[in-house]
Amino acid sequence: MDTTYFAVGLCILALVIILLSFSFRKKNTARPPKKNRRNAFRLSLWEHECTFIVPASPDSVLFGTIRDISISGIRLITYEDLTDVEEIKVFFELGETFSFVGKIERRKRLENGLYDFGVHFLGLDTKTEQKLFKILWDKSREKVVL
């Protein structure tokens, strides 16, 4: 009789261990989490105007808006189709005038005829990077952002 109780107790203990192991297993997601490409603090600027040129045709000035900006790049919205363009030079004013050469890293056509571009700044020197960061940081602390 004692061995029967021992066997039943052992079976119950095994069932509890199995059930607990299933409840503590991590859930498997369908796709791996997206890697965060951003390494810098970003500031949202809704509808902040900028101009830019394409090095292949430097005489034509194009217009767009900056949605967000960091010391490493900007998110640019424009009506211009830059499908075959790799680099652009962006001009904007944010407390002072800036001009940066950037490589287009992301492209997306929006439903309303606009294009959304992710532009990574190339060749920023430390002094300019620090100046831009200070301006972005100060703007982020203001109650009203541009």
N, C-alpha and C positions, 0 to 999 in steps of 0.2 A: 504494500500500500504506500509506503514511504517513497519508493522508487517511482511510483505513478505520479505522486504529487511533485516530485523533483523533476520528472520529465515534462509535465504540464507547465510548471513554472519556468523551465528552461525554454520551452517553445514560446511562451508568452513574452519572455525577455527578448528572445530573438526577433519576434514580431515587432516589439516596441523599438528595438534598435533599427530594424529595416524601415519602419515608418518614419522615424526621426531622420534617418539619412536622406529619405526622399524629400522631406519638408525643408531641409537645410541646403538642398542643392541649388546652385545658381540657375536661374532661368536662361535658356539659350535664346538669344535674339536672332531674328531672321537675317540681319545683316550687321556687319561690324560697325561700331560707332565711327562717325565721321571725324577725321583728324582736324583739329583746329589749325587753320593755316595762318591765323593772325598771331603775330608776336608782339604787337604794339598796341597801346591804348588808342581807341578810336573815338572820335567825336562826331555825332550826327549833326549835319548841317542841312536842313531841309531847304532846297531851292536856293542855294548859294551859287551865284553866277561865276562862271570862269570862261576863259577862252583857251583854245589850243590850236596848235598847228601840227601838220604831218610833215616830217622832214623831206619827204619826196616832193611836196609842193608847198614850200615855205611861204609863198605869197598869199595863200588862201587862209584866212583866219576863220576858225569854226567856233561855235558857241555851244555851251553845255551848262549843266549844273552839277554841283558836288553834293552827293547825298551824305557821305561820311569821309573822314580823313584821319590819317595817322601819320607818324613820322616815316612810315615805310611805304605808304601809298594812299590812293583815293578810290572811291567808288563814283564813277562819272556817268551821268545820264545825259543823252543827247539824241537828236534826230538824225545825226550823221551815221551812215553805215560804214564802219571801219573794218570790214571783213578781212581785207588783205593787208591791213596795216599792223605792224609789229610794235613800233615805237611812236610816241607822240611827245610834244613839249607842251606842258600845261602852265598857264598863267592865271593867277588868282590873287586877290587881296584879302588879307585876314589880319588887320592891324597894320600890316605893311605888305608890300608887293613881293610875291614869290614866283619863281619860274623853275620848273623841274622837268627833266627828261624822264620818261617812264616807259616801261614795257607793258603792253596789254597782256594780262595773265588770264582774265576771264571775260567771256563775251556772252551776252544773252539778249535776245530780241524780246521786247515786251509786247503785250497785246495791243497797246495804243499807238504803235508805230515808233516808239522810242527804243533806244538801245542802252543797255546797262553794261558798263565796262569796269573791270577791276584792273587798276593800273598800279604797278609796282615801281616806285621811284628808283632810278639808277644813279649811282655815283654821288650820293649826298655826302658832303663833308660834315665833320663833327660839329662845327660851329653853327652851320645852318640847321642841322638836325636838332641841336639844343635850343636854338631860337624858336623853331617851329613847335617843339614840344612845350616850351614855356607858354607860348600863345595858346596852344590847344588846351593846356592844363588850366590856364586862367579863364578861358572861355567856358570850360566845363563847369567851373565853379560859379559862374554867373547864373542868376535865376532865369534869365531869358537868353536863349541861345539864338543868335542871328535870326 
